[in-house]
Amino acid sequence: MSESIEQLTGRVGSDLQKVEDLLKTSGDRKIKIRFPRGFLRRASHFRGRYWFVRDNNLKRNIGYSLILSDVYR
């Protein structure tokens, strides 16, 4: 690949900013951004790691919160 990681991430960041700017000017529109397969780990992955938590609702909430951490990553 002729493009470096730095160049590619710079372009991605710039394009995300353009999306944000367009959304601000065009109003509330439903837009989906597709993450690469496997980038966001499944809630079941995280729930399995917290076997010691007995409350299923709490375990599910932990799983979804950690998926959000993948988005931030």
Secondary structure, DSSP 8 states (H G I E B T S, - for coil): --S-HHHHHHHHHHHHHHHHHHHHHH-S--------TTTS--HHHHHHHTTT---HHHHHHHHHHHHHHHHH-
